[in-house]
Amino acid sequence: MPKAYGNVTERLLKLEPGRSCVITSQRRVDYSVARKHAPERAWRAEAREGGWVVTRIR
């Protein structure tokens, strides 16, 4: 059965609290699918040259 979300969402869901990952995209990070699968989690994103640094804050 295929997974219900893409690579970016998978990376967000695997992040441990306090850890960060780099997402190379020019568009803002969309958390809607990640929130459906893990509503208790929260992330913060900072724009960097060439992408976003996303940190899980809880």
Steps between C-alpha positions, in 0.01 A plus 500: 500500500647840408568750775256789537763774508816616326869519587483839675219386729687178573806699605288727723337203672836330565658807665560475872431803723781755476640351177509678164506409134552695179228500236606631161193673368427855396143478634401515866477170681141368513431332834136404434562131422754462782249651745235249389734212585649653818282783637698520827823596322615849398778626272670832431652590163765759416571605145859442395672545168378215281230366732365476854640380832217328686527429873257290700410695813271246666 
